[in-house]
């Protein structure tokens, strides 16, 4: 998939666990895991906003586009 989700990178930079982030934004750890591994087909803007707020970052810090070879 050419869109890469970098939530794990931002979690490491903020020294926050996945469980802590899931609790702060109000989603299950399982759903956050699906998002982190790139298996999610979509993300709600409200979820993206909550992640950005909790991690003090911009959407561009979390999403990256890499064209397929």
Residue pairs with C-beta under 8 A, 6 or more apart in sequence:
1 38
2 65
2 66
2 67
2 68
3 38
3 63
3 64
3 65
3 66
4 38
4 63
4 64
4 65
4 66
5 35
5 36
5 37
5 38
5 40
5 62
5 63
6 61
6 62
6 63
6 64
7 21
7 32
7 35
7 36
7 51
7 55
7 62
8 18
8 36
10 55
10 57
10 61
10 62
11 17
11 18
11 21
11 55
14 55
14 56
16 54
16 55
18 29
18 32
18 33
18 36
19 29
21 32
21 51
21 54
21 55
22 28
22 29
22 31
22 32
24 50
24 54
25 32
25 47
25 50
25 51
25 53
25 54
26 50
27 47
34 40
35 43
35 47
48 59
48 62
51 57
51 62
52 58
52 59
52 61
52 62
55 61
55 62
